[in-house]
Structures are given as C-alpha cells and as structure tokens.
Amino acid sequence: MKKKTSYLALLLTIIFMVGCTNVEDASVTNKETDSQDVTTVETNSNISDKKESINTVVDEPVVEETPTEQNNDLFSGYKLIEVDGGDLSGYREPNVVVDIGYGDREYWAFTNEYGQLVRVIADEITLQDDRNEPVTSSGRYYSDEAKVPGVESDVLDEGHTIADSLGGVSNAYNITPQNSTLNRHGDQAYMENAIRSAGGATNFESVITYPNTETQIPSHYQYTYTLRGNKIVDSFDNGNPDEVNASLGLTGSKPSDSDSSNKNSTSSNKDGDISSVDTNGNGQVTIKEAKDAGFSMPITREHWLYPYMRDTDNDGMVGE
C-alpha cells in the first residue's frame, strides 16, 4: 500500500513539473511573439514614413522658367499690345511692345514715352517663304505700309526696320521715314541683302535714335546681328549716302535707281572695273580700300567686289 502511495505521489510530482515547464515555455514563447510583433509594427511604421517621404519628393512640382516669364522680364516697363500687321495708321502708342514678325515669327518692337520706335529685337530672323506664305507679286505681305508722319516727303521712304523679305510686317511699329537712297541702295539695303544671302540671322537688334522728341524721323540707325557665327555692327545716319560720299570726294556722280553697280549692290559688276577702289593698282582690293571707297563691311560672296578680296577663313564674308 505504501509503495502504491509513493508511486502515485511521484507520478503527480512529475505531472506537476511538466505542466510548469509548459507554462513557462508558453510564457517565453508569448513574450518572444510579443517582442516580434512590436518589431514588426515599428518596421512597418518606418516603411510607411519612407513611402511618405518618397511620395513627397516625387509629388513636388518642378519649377521651370516659361517663355511668358522670360517675356515678362523682357517687357518690364512696357505694355504688350497687338497691332494688325497691315494696319496703315501711322500712330504709335508710347511705352509699348508689339510683335512685328509675320506669322509665327517673334520680332519685338519697343516705343519710348514719345511714341518713337526706338528698339527692335529678334532672337532669329527667318526669311520670307513666298512658296508657303501669302505674298504679293511685288514680294510683300501687304499692299502698302503705315503712314508714319514724315513719309509724305519726296525724299523719304516708308522704311521697314525688318524688311518684308526678312519676315517683317508693315504697321507703324516696323516703319520709319527713311531716306530713299539709303533704303533702296545704301547701308539699309546692303544689310538686308547680307542677311538674305546668309539665309537669316540671329541675335538681331536695331537701335533707332532721333534728333528730338517731337519728330518721328530718325537721325541714326545701329544694327547688330550675327551672320554665320560672325557678329556684325552696321551704324549709319538717316541721310543720302551718295551726298555723304560726294562730300567726302568718294563719288563722281549720283547713280540712278537702276544703276546695278552702286556701292551697296550685291549684283555683279559686268565690267569688273575696280580701278576706283584698287588704289595701288595691284588687282586686289583690301578692306581698307573698300571702306575708303565707301563700301560697308562685310563684303559677302554675292557682292561684285568679293572676287577681288581675300577671304582668309573662307566663310563667304570679308571684313566681318
């Protein structure tokens, strides 16, 4: 009987010890599980924070300077207005800027407080496209030009700051009363021919000055532009170049309107007579000789003098 009691007590003790061990293991297991759960929550929280951080970076808008903002800086102090390219009114508003480029071209003209056209700029001059643009038989976009005060003079033309052939319109913001000879045969015509021959120009700027604040007739023009990578500066008065040359003893007589060998023509001199320019008679014309004879620089490949001059970099221009 005693043995049976001892065995029973031993069995109960073993069962009790095993039960305690299971409870302890379960407690440890629960603690580890709790610890892992906490770690998982923290990790998910960190991932969530990272996602939010990434989303913040991706969703942040990229600020870019728009053409409108650039124009706003360029037009600061001026009122931007629209004027029809064929408007014949000679009136200009003061302190305004107007696009005087035909079609999609952007040529900007600026007036001062007196309504005088004082500046014209263009990043790029794009030539007239008479195959795809509506051009008259005379090579113009419009049949007439704006009647700016002064153009009624017999010796003044309705001079385009940027010619039709270079993509300019014909309203008052692109027209100034300009000496007829200068406009048709002088430095103005030569500049336009040079740009046409080069197929266009970049970084174009015209600065126009006046003798006083009461007139719309300029006294001086200065053009700066880039041709084939070369910066050109043309500066001249609003006067008859033949009279100026005559006063300097550079011409013997005034050429007629049809004279194809005038100083600023790019057409060929049929006679090839350079005696009046080639002062040392060596058959070659230097830049100095050309300038002394009244020619404007640069001399392009299309100019009749070009074959007699040395184009050292062979870029089609001499004296740039």
C-alpha positions as CSV (number, residue, x, y, z in Angstrom):
1,M,0.0,0.0,0.0
2,K,2.8,2.4,0.9
3,K,4.6,1.6,-2.4
4,K,1.4,2.4,-4.4
5,T,1.1,5.7,-2.5
6,S,4.7,6.6,-3.2
7,Y,4.3,5.8,-6.9
8,L,1.2,7.9,-7.0
9,A,3.0,10.9,-5.3
10,L,5.9,10.5,-7.7
11,L,3.6,10.5,-10.7
12,L,1.8,13.6,-9.5
13,T,5.1,15.4,-9.0
14,I,6.3,14.6,-12.5
15,I,3.0,15.7,-14.0
16,F,3.2,18.9,-12.0
17,M,6.7,19.6,-13.1
18,V,5.9,19.0,-16.8
19,G,2.9,21.3,-16.5
20,C,5.0,24.1,-15.0
21,T,7.6,23.6,-17.8
22,N,4.9,24.0,-20.5
23,V,3.5,27.1,-18.8
24,E,7.0,28.6,-18.7
25,D,7.7,27.8,-22.3
26,A,4.4,29.2,-23.3
27,S,5.2,32.4,-21.4
28,V,8.6,32.7,-23.1
29,T,7.0,32.0,-26.4
30,N,4.4,34.6,-25.9
31,K,7.0,37.1,-24.8
32,E,9.1,36.4,-27.9
33,T,6.0,36.7,-30.1
34,D,5.0,39.9,-28.4
35,S,8.5,41.2,-29.0
36,Q,8.4,40.2,-32.7
37,D,5.0,41.9,-33.1
38,V,6.4,45.1,-31.7
39,T,9.4,44.9,-34.0
40,T,7.0,44.3,-37.0
41,V,4.9,47.3,-36.1
42,E,8.0,49.5,-35.8
43,T,9.3,48.3,-39.2
44,N,6.0,48.9,-40.9
45,S,5.9,52.3,-39.4
46,N,9.4,53.1,-40.8
47,I,8.4,51.8,-44.2
48,S,5.3,54.0,-44.1
49,D,7.4,57.0,-43.2
50,K,9.8,56.2,-46.1
51,K,6.9,55.9,-48.5
52,E,5.5,59.2,-47.4
53,S,9.0,60.8,-47.8
54,I,9.4,59.3,-51.3
55,N,5.9,60.4,-52.3
56,T,6.7,63.9,-51.1
57,V,9.8,64.1,-53.3
58,V,8.0,62.7,-56.4
59,D,4.9,64.9,-56.0
60,E,6.9,68.1,-55.6
61,P,6.4,70.2,-58.7
62,V,9.4,71.1,-60.8
63,V,9.6,74.9,-61.3
64,E,10.7,75.9,-64.8
65,E,11.0,79.3,-66.3
66,T,8.4,79.7,-69.0
67,P,8.7,81.9,-72.1
68,T,5.9,84.0,-70.6
69,E,8.1,84.7,-67.5
70,Q,11.0,85.5,-69.8
71,N,8.9,87.9,-71.8
72,N,7.6,89.5,-68.7
73,D,11.2,90.3,-67.7
74,L,12.0,91.5,-71.3
75,F,8.8,93.6,-71.4
76,S,9.2,95.2,-68.0
77,G,8.1,98.8,-68.1
78,Y,6.3,98.3,-71.4
79,K,2.6,97.4,-72.2
80,L,2.3,94.5,-74.6
81,I,-0.3,95.2,-77.3
82,E,-1.4,93.5,-80.5
83,V,-1.5,95.5,-83.8
84,D,-2.5,94.1,-87.2
85,G,0.5,93.7,-89.4
86,G,-1.2,95.6,-92.2
87,D,-2.5,98.5,-90.2
88,L,-1.8,101.6,-92.2
89,S,-2.3,104.0,-89.3
90,G,0.9,105.9,-88.6
91,Y,0.1,106.3,-84.9
92,R,2.2,104.6,-82.2
93,E,1.3,104.2,-78.6
94,P,4.0,105.3,-76.1
95,N,5.9,102.7,-73.9
96,V,4.5,99.7,-75.6
97,V,5.9,96.5,-77.2
98,V,4.5,94.9,-80.3
99,D,5.3,91.7,-82.2
100,I,6.1,92.8,-85.7
101,G,7.0,89.4,-87.1
102,Y,4.8,87.9,-89.8
103,G,3.1,84.6,-88.9
104,D,4.7,82.8,-86.0
105,R,7.9,84.9,-86.0
106,E,8.6,86.9,-82.9
107,Y,10.2,90.2,-83.6
108,W,9.6,92.7,-80.8
109,A,9.4,96.5,-81.3
110,F,9.6,99.0,-78.5
111,T,8.5,102.6,-78.3
112,N,9.5,105.3,-75.8
113,E,7.4,107.7,-73.9
114,Y,7.0,109.9,-77.0
115,G,5.7,107.1,-79.2
116,Q,9.0,106.9,-81.2
117,L,10.2,103.5,-82.4
118,V,13.5,103.1,-80.6
119,R,14.4,99.4,-80.5
120,V,13.6,96.2,-82.4
121,I,14.9,92.8,-81.3
122,A,14.7,89.2,-82.6
123,D,16.4,86.0,-81.5
124,E,16.3,84.7,-85.0
125,I,15.5,86.3,-88.4
126,T,13.5,83.9,-90.6
127,L,13.4,84.8,-94.3
128,Q,10.1,85.2,-96.1
129,D,8.8,82.0,-97.6
130,D,7.0,83.0,-100.7
131,R,6.1,79.4,-101.5
132,N,4.0,78.9,-98.4
133,E,3.1,82.4,-97.3
134,P,0.7,84.8,-99.0
135,V,3.0,87.2,-100.8
136,T,2.0,89.7,-103.4
137,S,3.5,89.8,-106.9
138,S,5.9,92.6,-105.6
139,G,7.2,90.3,-102.9
140,R,5.3,91.9,-100.0
141,Y,2.9,90.7,-97.4
142,Y,0.8,93.8,-97.7
143,S,0.0,96.2,-100.5
144,D,1.1,99.3,-98.6
145,E,2.9,100.5,-95.5
146,A,1.9,102.5,-92.4
147,K,1.8,106.3,-92.9
148,V,4.1,107.3,-90.1
149,P,4.5,111.1,-90.0
150,G,7.3,112.1,-92.3
151,V,6.8,109.5,-95.1
152,E,4.9,112.0,-97.1
153,S,8.2,113.6,-98.0
154,D,9.5,113.1,-101.6
155,V,12.9,112.0,-100.3
156,L,11.8,109.7,-97.5
157,D,10.5,106.1,-97.9
158,E,8.3,104.0,-95.7
159,G,11.4,102.1,-94.5
160,H,11.0,98.7,-92.8
161,T,13.2,98.2,-89.8
162,I,12.9,94.5,-90.6
163,A,12.1,94.1,-94.3
164,D,9.2,92.0,-95.8
165,S,11.8,89.7,-97.2
166,L,13.1,89.1,-93.7
167,G,9.6,88.4,-92.3
168,G,8.6,91.9,-91.1
169,V,5.1,93.3,-91.2
170,S,4.1,96.8,-92.4
171,N,2.5,98.6,-89.4
172,A,3.8,101.7,-87.7
173,Y,5.9,99.7,-85.2
174,N,8.1,98.4,-88.1
175,I,8.2,101.6,-90.3
176,T,10.2,104.7,-90.0
177,P,10.6,107.6,-92.5
178,Q,13.9,106.7,-94.1
179,N,16.0,108.4,-96.8
180,S,15.0,106.8,-100.1
181,T,18.5,106.3,-101.4
182,L,19.6,104.8,-98.1
183,N,16.6,102.5,-98.0
184,R,16.9,101.3,-101.7
185,H,20.7,101.4,-102.3
186,G,22.5,102.3,-99.2
187,D,23.5,100.6,-95.9
188,Q,20.0,99.6,-95.1
189,A,19.6,97.7,-98.4
190,Y,23.1,96.2,-98.1
191,M,22.3,94.9,-94.6
192,E,19.1,93.3,-95.8
193,N,20.9,91.7,-98.8
194,A,23.6,90.3,-96.5
195,I,21.0,88.7,-94.2
196,R,19.1,87.3,-97.1
197,S,22.3,85.9,-98.7
198,A,23.2,84.2,-95.4
199,G,19.8,82.6,-95.1
200,G,18.8,84.6,-92.0
201,A,20.5,86.0,-88.9
202,T,20.4,85.6,-85.1
203,N,20.7,88.0,-82.1
204,F,19.3,90.8,-84.1
205,E,18.9,94.3,-82.6
206,S,18.1,97.7,-84.1
207,V,18.6,100.8,-82.0
208,I,17.0,103.9,-83.5
209,T,17.7,107.5,-82.4
210,Y,16.1,110.8,-83.1
211,P,17.2,114.4,-83.2
212,N,14.5,115.5,-80.7
213,T,11.3,114.2,-79.0
214,E,8.9,115.9,-81.4
215,T,9.7,114.0,-84.7
216,Q,9.1,110.5,-86.0
217,I,12.0,110.8,-88.5
218,P,15.1,109.1,-87.1
219,S,18.5,110.6,-87.3
220,H,20.6,107.4,-86.9
221,Y,20.3,103.6,-87.0
222,Q,22.5,101.0,-85.5
223,Y,22.0,97.3,-86.3
224,T,23.7,94.4,-84.5
225,Y,23.3,90.8,-85.7
226,T,25.1,87.6,-86.2
227,L,25.8,86.0,-89.6
228,R,27.3,82.6,-89.9
229,G,28.8,83.0,-86.4
230,N,30.2,86.4,-87.0
231,K,28.9,89.5,-85.1
232,I,28.1,92.4,-87.4
233,V,27.5,96.0,-86.4
234,D,26.1,98.4,-89.0
235,S,25.8,102.0,-87.9
236,F,24.7,104.8,-90.2
237,D,22.8,108.1,-90.3
238,N,19.4,108.6,-91.9
239,G,20.7,110.5,-94.9
240,N,21.6,110.2,-98.5
241,P,24.8,108.1,-98.7
242,D,25.6,109.5,-102.1
243,E,25.6,113.0,-100.8
244,V,27.8,111.9,-97.9
245,N,30.2,110.2,-100.2
246,A,30.2,113.2,-102.5
247,S,31.0,115.5,-99.7
248,L,34.0,113.2,-98.9
249,G,35.1,113.2,-102.5
250,L,34.3,109.4,-102.9
251,T,31.9,109.6,-105.8
252,G,31.9,111.5,-109.1
253,S,28.1,111.4,-109.7
254,K,24.9,110.2,-108.3
255,P,23.9,106.8,-109.6
256,S,20.4,106.3,-111.0
257,D,17.9,104.0,-109.3
258,S,18.6,101.3,-111.9
259,D,22.4,101.5,-111.6
260,S,23.3,97.9,-110.8
261,S,26.9,98.8,-109.8
262,N,26.1,101.2,-106.9
263,K,28.2,100.7,-103.9
264,N,25.9,98.5,-101.8
265,S,24.6,96.3,-104.6
266,T,25.3,92.6,-104.3
267,S,24.9,92.1,-108.1
268,S,27.9,91.6,-110.4
269,N,29.9,94.5,-111.9
270,K,29.8,93.4,-115.5
271,D,32.8,95.5,-116.4
272,G,34.9,94.2,-113.4
273,D,36.3,97.8,-113.1
274,I,37.9,98.1,-109.7
275,S,40.2,100.9,-110.6
276,S,38.3,103.4,-108.4
277,V,38.7,101.1,-105.4
278,D,42.0,99.4,-106.1
279,T,44.1,102.5,-105.3
280,N,47.5,100.7,-105.6
281,G,46.5,99.0,-108.9
282,N,47.6,95.5,-107.9
283,G,44.3,93.9,-108.9
284,Q,43.3,93.2,-105.3
285,V,41.0,95.2,-103.0
286,T,41.8,95.4,-99.3
287,I,39.3,96.0,-96.6
288,K,40.7,99.5,-96.1
289,E,40.5,100.3,-99.8
290,A,36.9,99.1,-99.9
291,K,36.0,101.2,-96.8
292,D,37.8,104.2,-98.1
293,A,35.7,103.9,-101.3
294,G,32.5,104.0,-99.2
295,F,31.7,100.3,-99.1
296,S,30.2,98.8,-95.9
297,M,31.5,95.7,-94.3
298,P,31.2,92.8,-94.5
299,I,31.5,92.1,-98.2
300,T,29.7,88.8,-98.9
301,R,30.3,86.2,-101.5
302,E,27.4,87.6,-103.6
303,H,29.0,91.1,-103.8
304,W,30.7,92.1,-107.0
305,L,33.8,93.1,-105.1
306,Y,34.2,89.7,-103.3
307,P,36.3,88.0,-106.0
308,Y,38.9,90.8,-105.8
309,M,39.2,90.5,-102.0
310,R,40.9,87.9,-99.7
311,D,38.6,85.8,-97.6
312,T,41.2,84.2,-95.3
313,D,38.8,82.0,-93.4
314,N,36.7,81.2,-96.5
315,D,33.4,81.8,-94.7
316,G,31.9,83.8,-97.6
317,M,32.5,87.2,-95.9
318,V,35.3,89.7,-95.9
319,G,35.6,92.4,-93.3
320,E,33.3,90.8,-90.7
